Amino acid sequence: MDFQVILMTMGTLFLIVIAGYICGKAKLMTQSLSKGLSALIVNLSCPALIVASTMGDVMPDRGLILPLLIIGTITYTVLLVLATHLPKLLGIRADQRGLFSFMMAYGNVGFIGYPVVASIFGPEAVFYTSLLNVPNTITVFIWGAQFIAGKEAVGNIWTRLYTPGLIGTYLSILVVAFQWHAPHIISNTLTLIGNITVPGSLLIIGHSISQIPARHMAGGRQVFLMTPFRLLILPLIVYGIFMLINMIPGIHFDQTAIDINTIVIGMPVATFGTIFCLKYGVDDTIMAQGTFLTTLLALLSIPLLGWIIL
């Protein structure tokens, strides 16, 4: 894809983030409205977007279901291993390493990843992303929470398997597996509801940034050191691993799936990081700094990442 096209796409998305920021500063978008819209997106519009992505004119290939899950599993195995050890190698203080491990391992797929992928690759790519993101959705509540809060964060793993986003993924798998062509009234309804996700999630990001105190926005040296790993280095390492795997005789992963996976990994720090900090009583200053900085720089890093691999 042309670099200019990706840059224009990111520019459009970023302007929506700016609109959310202005709405936040002007009190047009309140904390309660943002929270309510967030719940609506997580529980309704994003699952609808995932299911609707399988109901276009061209049905996704059901033969990609297992390979996509394998790609996602390999990806998060690599990310978790690297994220566990990199903070120590980078000289991060022992009491802060968990925070940096989280920021390196988990990107904001739900609120930024889906809109970006849909805008760059088309709505059908959301199905790819939902499957690639299954290991992310599950492990963020296990290893992700433990990075921040330690063993006390361990909860009932099974409850994580039927969140709305995963239910939407399960339904999309069934639609593709059985090649079910939904009546237009159903597909149109899901598409319209799913279309709330892109502008809504970006407005929420803008509002969230507007609520970060000015003293939290400027990160220290370690936050700046983490940022290129989150946005560029780790995605390119994973991309290189899959390119090497594809060179093995008899093994071939779909190139589009690898490209989408790489872009998804390059998202800014996941908002779950701040949520976990608040939930477990951990100082969220570093997490807020990392979230702000990576969200801001993603405007440039995502087009650059796309230019490198596409």
Secondary structure, 3 states (H helix, E strand, C coil): CCHHHHHHHHHHHHHHHHHHHHHHHCCCCCHHHHHHHHHHHHHHHHHHHHHHCCCCCCCCCHHHHHHHHHHHHHHHHHHHHHHHHHHHHCCCCHHHHHHHHHHHHCECHHHHHHHHHHHHHCCCHHHHHHHHCHHHHHHHHHHHHHHHHHHHHCCCHHHHHHCHHHHHHHHHHHHHHCCCCCCHHHHHHHHHHHCCHHHHHHHHHHHHHHCCCHHHHCCCHHHHHHHHHHHHHHHHHHHHHHHHHCCCCCCCCCHHHHHHHHHHHCCCECCHHHHHHHHHCCCCHHHHHHHHHHHHHHHHHHHHHHHHHC
